[in-house]
Amino acid sequence: MIKKCFAFVLLLGLVMTWNIPGSVAQQLPPILNIGTHPVGSFGNIMGTATATLLGKYTPMKATVKAMAGPAAWYPLVLTQEVDLGVANNWDSEKGYLGESVYEKLSRGKGFPVCLMTVGIAYAGGLVVAADSGITKYSDLKGKRVAGNIPTPSLQLQTEAYVANGGVSWAEVKPVPVSSVAEGVKAVIEGRADASATITIGMPVIDELHAKRGARILPFDTSAEAVKRTREKFPGYPLKVTPGPGRTGVEKEMFLWGYDIYLVGRQDLPDEAAYLIVKALWENHKELGPVHVLLKDWVPERFVSKEALVPYHPGAIKFYKEKGVWTDEMAKLQEALLAKKK
């Protein structure tokens, strides 16, 4: 009799679980696929670090899909083959709205993505060999600059950095490359005088430094130079200093700063989004050992009034519990959502 009662209770529990609307068991995807830029890029490093934490602190496993960038993985959001992605603020906004290069790709509808968390601020620029004689952006006039990259935002960044020195893209000799890492390799091999856009901390910069020495060019922070740069790509001067993970930074100087986002598909279950930001928030100190720059990915950066993409409802739920979702953020969320109505 006891065995029969136990069996009945067990069966009843299973039936109740199957019929609970929105139960965790029904909602959580077993595997989260994270779209990133190619291996060797900092975006891929950030995606890999994210995957490690999610696999360790959530019931979901995570894998990284290294691709050519958002233009390659955005369409996979529609088919649920990509659940999360690492992208800069420009790609995130334009992809969400279906503007610029993403208008045709999304048929003018934009891609259904939401913001999970603002990550670190990238510090970007161009790198040259230490023996090149090039010390500032104005020196690039007439020089061979890696570029014409298929990823639109990366090409815009490259042109923006050249423009900081008052040099137009028509005044350099472009060396076509398929990725940021290939741009640095072109400098290593002597095929280019300056790389395409880079971010400090990329492993390939260490390779350049070992073979020829590496020098990341400093930004001119005058009002005119900043205006020229910002007309090409959004951002702000960001002060950096020499140190671990900053190969090529010879002295205290300014690079171009812009935010990196972790976005997710809109139809990702709220519970999954909640657990994702919870795992990153509570275990962010484990990111630093992966790469020194990830030490800056701290909870204070997760919610930003400068966000260009609306947050996922599951993420908002967590941020409300932490007391960081303010009335100001609620108004910003409404404004961002209204852009696609």
Residue pairs with C-beta under 8 A, 6 or more apart in sequence:
17 23
17 25
20 26
22 269
22 270
22 271
24 59
24 271
27 269
27 270
27 271
27 272
28 58
28 59
28 60
28 269
28 271
28 272
28 275
29 60
29 83
29 268
29 269
29 272
30 60
30 61
31 60
31 61
31 62
31 63
32 51
32 54
32 60
32 61
32 62
32 63
32 83
32 84
32 272
32 276
33 62
33 63
33 64
33 65
33 76
33 81
33 82
33 83
33 84
34 47
34 50
34 51
34 62
34 63
34 64
34 65
34 82
34 83
34 84
34 85
34 86
35 47
35 65
35 67
35 70
35 72
35 73
35 74
35 76
35 77
35 82
35 84
35 85
35 86
36 43
36 44
36 46
36 47
36 48
36 64
36 65
36 66
36 67
36 73
36 85
36 86
37 43
37 44
37 66
37 67
37 68
37 69
37 86
37 151
37 179
37 180
38 44
38 66
38 67
38 68
38 69
38 179
38 180
38 181
39 66
39 181
40 179
40 180
40 181
40 202
40 203
40 204
41 179
41 180
41 181
41 199
41 202
42 122
42 199
42 201
42 202
42 291
42 293
43 69
43 86
43 87
43 260
44 64
44 66
44 86
45 201
45 290
45 291
45 294
46 86
46 119
46 120
46 260
46 262
46 291
46 294
46 297
47 64
47 66
47 84
47 86
48 64
48 290
49 287
49 290
49 291
49 294
50 62
50 84
50 86
50 262
50 280
51 62
51 63
51 64
52 62
52 286
52 290
53 279
53 280
53 283
53 286
53 287
54 60
54 61
54 62
54 276
54 279
54 280
55 61
55 62
56 279
56 283
57 279
57 282
57 283
58 275
58 276
58 279
59 275
60 272
60 275
62 84
65 73
65 76
65 82
67 73
68 150
68 151
68 178
68 179
69 87
69 91
69 151
69 153
69 154
70 85
70 87
70 91
70 92
70 95
70 151
70 153
71 101
71 102
71 105
71 150
71 151
71 152
73 82
73 85
74 82
74 85
74 95
74 102
74 105
74 106
74 111
74 113
75 105
75 111
76 82
77 83
77 85
77 111
77 112
77 113
77 265
78 111
78 112
80 265
80 267
82 265
83 264
83 265
83 268
83 272
84 116
84 262
84 263
84 264
84 265
84 268
84 276
85 113
85 262
85 263
85 264
86 119
86 260
86 261
86 262
87 95
87 260
87 261
87 263
88 122
88 153
88 258
88 259
88 260
88 261
89 234
89 258
89 259
89 260
89 261
89 308
90 153
90 156
90 233
90 234
90 258
91 153
92 113
92 115
92 261
92 263
92 308
92 309
93 99
93 308
93 309
94 100
94 101
94 102
94 153
95 102
95 106
95 110
95 111
95 113
96 110
96 111
96 113
96 308
96 309
96 310
96 340
97 110
97 339
97 340
98 106
98 107
98 108
98 109
98 110
98 111
99 110
100 152
101 152
102 110
102 111
110 340
112 265
112 266
112 267
113 263
113 264
113 265
113 266
113 309
114 263
114 264
114 265
114 266
114 268
114 273
114 309
114 310
114 311
114 312
114 313
114 315
115 261
115 262
115 263
115 307
115 309
115 310
115 311
115 312
115 315
116 261
116 262
116 263
116 264
116 273
116 276
116 277
116 311
116 312
116 315
117 261
117 262
117 277
117 280
117 281
117 301
117 302
117 303
117 315
118 259
118 260
118 261
118 301
118 302
118 303
118 304
118 307
119 259
119 260
119 261
119 262
119 297
119 301
120 259
120 260
120 293
120 294
120 296
120 297
120 301
121 238
121 257
121 258
121 259
121 260
121 296
121 301
122 199
122 257
122 258
122 259
122 260
123 199
123 200
123 238
123 240
123 255
123 256
123 257
124 157
124 161
124 197
124 198
124 199
124 200
124 235
124 255
124 256
124 257
124 258
125 161
125 197
125 198
125 200
125 216
125 217
125 218
125 219
125 255
125 256
126 137
126 140
126 145
126 158
126 161
126 162
126 194
126 195
126 196
126 197
126 198
126 216
126 217
127 184
127 187
127 194
127 195
127 198
127 205
127 208
127 214
127 215
127 216
127 217
127 248
128 134
128 187
128 193
128 194
128 195
128 214
128 215
128 217
129 187
129 188
129 193
129 208
129 212
129 213
129 214
129 215
130 209
130 212
130 213
130 214
130 215
131 212
131 213
132 193
132 194
132 215
133 139
134 140
134 143
134 193
134 194
134 215
134 217
135 215
135 217
136 165
136 217
136 218
136 220
137 161
137 162
137 164
137 165
137 166
137 167
137 217
137 219
137 220
138 165
138 166
138 167
139 165
140 162
140 165
140 167
140 172
140 193
140 194
141 165
141 167
141 171
141 172
142 171
142 172
142 173
143 172
143 173
143 193
143 194
144 172
144 173
144 174
144 175
144 191
144 192
144 193
144 194
145 158
145 162
145 172
145 173
145 174
145 175
145 192
145 193
145 194
145 195
145 196
146 158
146 174
146 175
146 177
146 182
146 183
146 184
146 186
146 187
146 192
146 194
146 195
146 196
147 155
147 158
147 159
147 169
147 172
147 174
147 175
147 176
147 177
147 183
147 196
148 155
148 174
148 175
148 176
148 177
149 155
149 158
149 177
149 178
149 179
149 180
149 183
149 196
149 197
150 178
151 179
153 233
154 180
154 196
154 197
155 196
156 232
156 233
157 197
157 232
157 233
157 256
158 196
158 197
159 169
159 232
159 233
160 228
160 229
160 230
160 231
160 232
160 233
160 235
160 256
161 197
161 217
161 219
161 229
161 256
162 168
162 169
162 172
163 169
163 228
163 229
163 231
163 232
164 219
164 220
164 225
164 226
164 228
164 229
164 256
165 220
165 225
166 225
166 228
175 183
175 186
175 191
175 192
177 183
177 186
177 192
177 196
180 195
180 196
180 197
180 198
180 202
181 202
181 204
183 192
183 195
183 196
183 197
183 198
184 195
184 198
184 202
184 204
184 205
184 207
184 208
185 204
185 207
186 192
186 195
187 193
187 194
187 195
187 208
187 212
188 207
188 208
188 211
188 212
194 217
198 205
198 216
200 216
200 240
200 245
200 246
200 247
200 248
200 249
200 255
200 293
201 245
201 246
201 247
201 291
201 292
201 293
205 214
205 216
205 247
205 248
206 214
206 247
208 214
208 248
209 247
209 248
214 247
214 248
215 248
215 250
216 248
216 249
216 250
216 255
218 253
218 254
218 255
219 225
219 229
219 237
219 253
219 254
219 255
219 256
220 226
221 237
221 254
226 236
226 237
229 235
229 256
233 256
233 258
234 258
235 256
235 257
235 258
236 256
236 257
236 258
237 254
237 255
237 256
237 257
238 254
238 255
238 256
238 257
239 252
239 253
239 254
240 246
240 249
240 252
240 253
240 254
240 255
241 249
241 252
242 249
242 250
242 251
242 252
243 249
243 292
244 292
245 291
245 292
245 293
246 292
259 304
259 306
261 309
262 280
263 309
264 273
264 276
264 312
266 312
268 312
268 314
269 314
270 312
270 313
270 314
270 317
271 314
272 314
273 312
273 313
273 314
273 315
274 314
274 315
274 317
274 318
276 314
276 315
277 302
277 314
277 315
277 318
277 319
278 318
280 297
280 302
281 299
281 302
281 318
281 322
284 297
284 298
284 299
287 294
287 295
287 297
288 294
288 295
299 322
299 324
302 319
302 324
303 311
303 319
303 324
303 325
303 329
305 328
305 329
305 332
307 332
307 336
308 336
309 336
310 333
310 336
310 337
311 319
311 329
311 333
316 325
316 333
319 325
319 329
